[in-house]
Each structure stands twice: as C-alpha cells, then as structure tokens.
C-alpha cells in the first residue's frame, strides 16, 4: 500500500425509498463495539468523501458481508478480549477478501481472532502517547512522522502480531501498536486516529480507504442532493406532502430538498409559538421562502403558548406544556392544509421529518423504525397522524446537513444557525414565562449573537445560549443610583456532536463588549456572567 495525500474538498408508516443513499458499491461499515467514538469514525470516513454507516457488533460476519461493504472498520470499545461475554470478531470476516481496519479494541479483537497474542501487561496508556514507527513509515503510516503524537486508551496490549502481519509501530506500553497484512488487506492500530488529539490520524484513515481498500473520494454534497431528489420523486409520485418548519437547520434543509424534488406538492407549516429569538420568525417567513419558493402556512400561536405557560416555572412542566400545545397548533394547521388539498382533489400522504444519522444510530440503528421522533424536545408531533415519512437527511451528520443546505442555496443565516432547543427561550428563562421576560432575553441574546458574528467566531462555537435568571435579583450601580436588576448568563460551548462539550475560550475583549452592551442597552439587566462548566458535568442548556 502506497500513501496518497488527502482528497480535496405506531400509526406512521415508514417508506424506505429515501432512507439511505445508494452507495452500496462503496460503503464502509463501522462496527460499533461500544466505543464512544464509533460515530466519529464514520464522520472521519465521510470527511474523506467516502460513504460510511455504523452497524452494531451483534451482526454476524455473514450479516456484515451480506451488505457487500467495500471495507469494514472495527471500532474501539470498553471490553477486554479475554473478558467473559466480550464481543468477538468472527475470523470469517477476515477471510472474505474485504479490507478491514481494527482500531483499539477492534485491533486487539482482530489480533486475537487471527492467532496473535493480547495480554494485560500491567502498563496502561491513556491520553497523549508517543508512537514510534518500527521501520520507515509506509503503508498505513505512509506520509506520517516516524514519531507521532497519538491518543491512546487501553489496558490490554497486542504483544505479538498474528502470522503474516508486519509490525509498523510501537509505544512504551504497546510493543505492537500498529500492524498490517498487505496481502489480505488487513490493518490494525492501537490508538484512536479518529480523534483530533491524534493529529495525523486522518491521514492514516485515508491511507486505509484510498490505498488499502482502493476506494475513491467521490461522495459529495452534489451526489447527496441528486440521489435524494430522485428518491423523493420516486417515493412521492403525485401525492402531497407536509413539512413542519421549526426555524432550525435540519427542518429547513429537509424541506428544501423535498421542495427541489416535488415543488408545489409540498406545503410547509411553521408554528410561531412566540418563544423564538429576535428576528427568527421573520427569517423563516422571508429568507426560507425566498430561497426555496416553498408554500408556507404560518400559524401565529404566541398567545396560546403564553396563556398555557402562565405561572409555570418548573422546566419539565414547561416542556410538557409546550409539547402539548405544539401538537394542538400543528393539528389545527394540518387541517387547513388537508382542506386546501382536498379542494384541489388531492391527498396529503407524506410528512417530512428532519431526522439525522446520529438520531438513527442512537435509537438502535434505525432498523424498521416507524415512530415519529420527538420534535427536538418540543414533545413530538401527533402519534396518530396517518402519514408516511420522508426523511431525506436520515443518512447525514450535522455538518453534512449544513453542506447540503449550502448546495441547495439556503442563506448562511439558516445554514449556519446554531442549534436551538424546540421549547425555545422558555427553557432559557429561569422562572415563569412572561412577555416582558421574553423581550428582555431576546434583546440580550440578540446583542450576544450580533457581537459573536461581528468577531468572526460563529464557526468556532457550537452554540451560545443566553440565560435569564428571572427569579434572581442582583444589586448594581448604573448612573448615580443603585439598581436591582436581573443577571444573565453567557453559555458559549464548543462541541462536535453535543454529546460532550467544553466552554468556549472567547476573547476577553469580546466578552467585555457583550457585557457592556447588554448592561447599557437592556435596562432590566445589570450583571452578565460567564458559565465555564464543561459537559459533563453540566448540560449545555440550563433547564
């Protein structure tokens, strides 16, 4: 294998036509052995412009091979290959001629299945670890340094490679840290090349994909759009389709894909519950329609939600109330869309859902899933709606969704929008919800977002909730007098998937500007604080 540089650039039935792109000729299967990084491996493969999917380790070798994968990657996991009940890899997988890469536990399981030696040496490696190439870097390590920093997480180690394998690298606690059998196209690595703490890890993954497996970097956003448009047209025919727009990236991109496929057969429904941030409702009504030409039915329901939330401060109760009222509001809007279709002699048969690939994996892989997923913590759409689902984003990660949105011509204000909870500002107000408190938070939030955008750091931050401590008063001095106002909390976080997160180290000058503007321009706020808690132990949202 020679090295190659990275390439550029219930009641609802579930119709399979648009579930999964047709990449059967070049699909990499990532077998999940319980690793926290299995999805990340799949993302790194896709960043190399090769399509990948995560499958559970409970699949047999026969079941894996029946999917005709172009290559297989065995993920890490928490088990020891010697532990009772530990996942095993059937040696049949390695005899089928399919290129396989084992990572961490997958590496050890491969070695064990093929007759190598795996032992608990008494030395463990966790975190940053130096790895040394045992020969001039080539093959799987082609184009990488002879000594490189990697990210390890293991107690057991491969102490002897199986027959036919060349040892490519070692570390202080792992005499066999990387091996390869070029003839059978089998490869293994003890460290985690998929994490950013292994700076040369992506090169290793691409060496496996391009050279070891002979795959081509051909999976692009243009491919995704073309495939989904064709699949949606085949699935829908001349039926009508309804889509619930939340104002977020996922629903907007899903709707734009369907609109491109079937045009006026789609009607989008936007329930304005009055809990959005400043300008967001107008953005949906103006920018989305302008970019797509989609038909939009707007349900203005702020009064309904405020009345239902009056006097409620418990966050879980807020969520339940918002979920209930959202269902009712959507049902009312749905009836109007159904009536319009009926008047034209048509039937609404499909519902567009912005399900992403992490949702599919976390719900068990999506095999035969038929229930509508909860609407981003809003509480879900009605369970008894008699629609078939269209899920055009079902195979995609968030960053891929953004790329598809840009390909479809959606404006950056929609495509790059930070994640926002379905219950909206209701869960960013600590206390009960009033129109006045919503307005205070909207103004403070708008200032924070405006300054973050002006600084050019939007892309460095996963999201930056602004929280109003409405039930807390803080003494301050403004002008010549004492004030007794509300504090707000800035919660900027950096993350790849929101499963874990760290607080963003924003420049002090930016934080100072945000604080000064909020306390000067939002009369009711006299103190701005910064949340510097990671996740875990904290969550991203406060409620």
ABEGO torsion letter per residue (X at the ends): XBBBBBBBXXABBBBAAAABBBAAABBBBBBBAGBAAAAAAAAAAAAAGBBBBBBBAABBAAAAAAAGBABBBBBBBABBAABBGBBBBBAAAAAAGBBBBBBEAAAAAAAAAAGBBBBBAGBBBBEBBBBBBABBBBEAABGBBABBBBBBBBABBBABBBBGBBBABBBAABABABBBBAAAGBBBBABBAABAABAAAAAAAAAAAAAAAGBBBABBAAAAAAAAAAAAAAAAEABBBBBBBAGBAAAAAAAAAAAAAAEAABBBBBBBAGABBBGAAAAAAAAAAAAAGBBBBBBBAAAAAAAAABGBABAAAAAAAAAAAAAAAAAAAAAAAAAAAAAAGBBBABBBBABBAAAAAAAGGGBGBABBBBBGGAGEBBAABBBBBBBAAAABBAAAAAAAAAAAGBBAAAAABBBBBAAEAAAABBEBBBAAAAAAAAAAAAAAAAAAAAAGAAAABABBBBBBBAABBBBBBBEABBBBBBBBBBBBBBBAAGABBBBBBBBAAAAAAAAAAAAAABAABABBBBBABBOOABBABAX
